Amino acid sequence: MEVILVRDIEHLGLKDEIVTVRDGYARNYLIPKQLAICASQSNRKQHDEALRQRAHREREGVNQARETAAALADLTLKIPAKVGAENKLFGSVTRADLAEALRQSGFDIDKKRIEINGGVVKAIGTHTASIRLHRSLTTDLCFEVVAG
């Protein structure tokens, strides 16, 4: 029997794949647990339409992410921090601080999507962070921590 998987199932397939399984496995396990639906003609049409719409939304999301990446490439970001002896910071600059600086610059990027190279920043200077703008697009952002 052919079924359309509703979610990823280990050793069987990924979400939205059409797979062939034994009739009993489909009727007694996959369909009752809502892990799959029967691949009837009408379900296949709905599945194809849903995939087409998702692909369109995905293309729009990638285009927006590319625009944001281009804008971030032109950005010079300076984060002021309190400095002690030997140019060491009191505390550190974290992802949350970087997300707030980006928000003040006009970019609404969640701190969970930011990864500072080397963890947290504890010294003045230029540092790099990776920002995941989309599932398939990551960009690097250089920022400078200055005494403030």
C-alpha positions as CSV (number, residue, x, y, z in Angstrom):
1,M,0.0,0.0,0.0
2,E,1.3,3.5,-0.8
3,V,1.0,6.1,2.0
4,I,2.1,9.8,2.3
5,L,4.1,10.3,5.4
6,V,2.9,13.1,7.7
7,R,6.2,13.3,9.6
8,D,9.7,11.8,9.5
9,I,9.8,8.1,10.4
10,E,13.2,6.6,11.0
11,H,14.2,3.8,8.5
12,L,11.1,4.6,6.4
13,G,11.2,8.1,5.0
14,L,10.9,11.8,5.5
15,K,7.8,14.0,5.8
16,D,5.8,14.3,2.6
17,E,7.4,11.3,0.9
18,I,5.2,8.7,-0.8
19,V,6.4,5.3,0.3
20,T,5.2,1.7,-0.2
21,V,4.6,-0.3,2.9
22,R,2.8,-3.5,3.8
23,D,-0.9,-3.2,4.1
24,G,-1.1,-4.3,7.8
25,Y,1.7,-1.9,8.8
26,A,-0.2,1.0,7.2
27,R,-3.7,0.0,8.4
28,N,-2.7,-1.0,12.0
29,Y,0.1,1.4,12.8
30,L,0.8,4.3,10.5
31,I,-2.7,5.5,9.7
32,P,-4.2,5.1,13.3
33,K,-1.3,6.9,14.9
34,Q,-1.6,9.6,12.2
35,L,1.9,9.1,11.0
36,A,0.7,8.7,7.4
37,I,-2.3,9.0,5.2
38,C,-3.4,6.7,2.4
39,A,-2.1,7.8,-1.0
40,S,-5.4,8.0,-2.7
41,Q,-5.9,10.0,-5.9
42,S,-7.5,13.0,-4.0
43,N,-4.8,12.9,-1.2
44,R,-2.1,12.9,-3.9
45,K,-3.6,16.0,-5.5
46,Q,-3.8,17.8,-2.2
47,H,-0.2,16.7,-1.4
48,D,1.1,18.0,-4.7
49,E,-0.7,21.3,-4.3
50,A,0.7,21.7,-0.7
51,L,4.2,21.0,-2.0
52,R,3.9,23.5,-4.8
53,Q,2.6,26.2,-2.3
54,R,5.4,25.4,0.2
55,A,8.0,25.7,-2.6
56,H,6.7,29.1,-3.6
57,R,6.8,30.3,0.1
58,E,10.3,28.8,0.4
59,R,11.5,30.8,-2.7
60,E,10.1,34.0,-1.2
61,G,11.8,33.3,2.1
62,V,15.2,32.7,0.5
63,N,14.8,35.9,-1.5
64,Q,14.1,37.9,1.6
65,A,17.0,36.3,3.4
66,R,19.4,37.2,0.5
67,E,18.2,40.8,0.7
68,T,18.8,40.9,4.4
69,A,22.3,39.3,3.9
70,A,23.2,42.0,1.4
71,A,22.1,44.7,3.8
72,L,24.1,43.0,6.7
73,A,27.2,42.9,4.5
74,D,27.1,46.8,4.3
75,L,26.5,47.2,8.1
76,T,29.3,48.4,10.4
77,L,28.2,47.5,13.9
78,K,29.9,48.9,17.0
79,I,28.9,47.6,20.4
80,P,29.9,49.8,23.4
81,A,30.9,48.0,26.6
82,K,32.5,48.8,29.9
83,V,36.2,48.2,29.9
84,G,38.6,47.5,32.8
85,A,42.3,47.0,33.0
86,E,44.2,45.7,29.9
87,N,41.1,46.3,27.7
88,K,39.2,43.4,29.2
89,L,35.4,43.8,29.5
90,F,33.4,43.8,32.7
91,G,31.2,40.9,31.8
92,S,31.0,39.9,28.2
93,V,29.2,40.6,24.9
94,T,26.7,37.8,24.2
95,R,24.2,36.9,21.4
96,A,21.5,38.9,23.2
97,D,23.7,42.0,23.1
98,L,24.4,41.5,19.4
99,A,20.7,40.9,18.7
100,E,19.8,44.1,20.5
101,A,22.4,46.1,18.5
102,L,21.0,44.6,15.3
103,R,17.5,45.5,16.4
104,Q,18.6,49.1,17.0
105,S,20.1,49.1,13.5
106,G,16.8,48.0,12.0
107,F,17.2,44.3,11.7
108,D,14.9,42.0,13.7
109,I,17.0,38.9,14.1
110,D,16.3,36.4,17.0
111,K,19.3,35.7,19.3
112,K,18.8,32.0,18.7
113,R,19.8,32.5,15.1
114,I,23.1,34.2,16.0
115,E,26.3,32.2,16.8
116,I,29.3,34.2,17.9
117,N,32.6,32.6,16.8
118,G,34.4,31.5,19.9
119,G,31.4,31.8,22.2
120,V,31.2,35.0,24.1
121,V,33.3,38.1,23.6
122,K,35.5,39.2,26.6
123,A,37.8,41.7,24.9
124,I,37.8,44.8,22.8
125,G,38.3,44.4,19.1
126,T,36.8,43.1,15.9
127,H,34.9,39.8,16.1
128,T,32.8,37.7,13.8
129,A,29.4,36.1,14.2
130,S,27.4,33.7,12.0
131,I,23.8,34.6,11.5
132,R,21.3,31.9,10.1
133,L,18.8,33.9,8.1
134,H,17.2,30.9,6.5
135,R,17.5,27.2,6.6
136,S,19.7,27.2,3.6
137,L,21.4,30.6,4.1
138,T,24.0,31.7,6.7
139,T,26.0,34.9,6.6
140,D,28.9,36.2,8.6
141,L,28.8,39.5,10.4
142,C,31.8,41.4,11.6
143,F,31.2,43.7,14.6
144,E,33.5,45.7,16.8
145,V,33.4,46.0,20.5
146,V,34.5,49.4,21.7
147,A,35.0,51.0,25.1
148,G,31.9,52.9,26.1
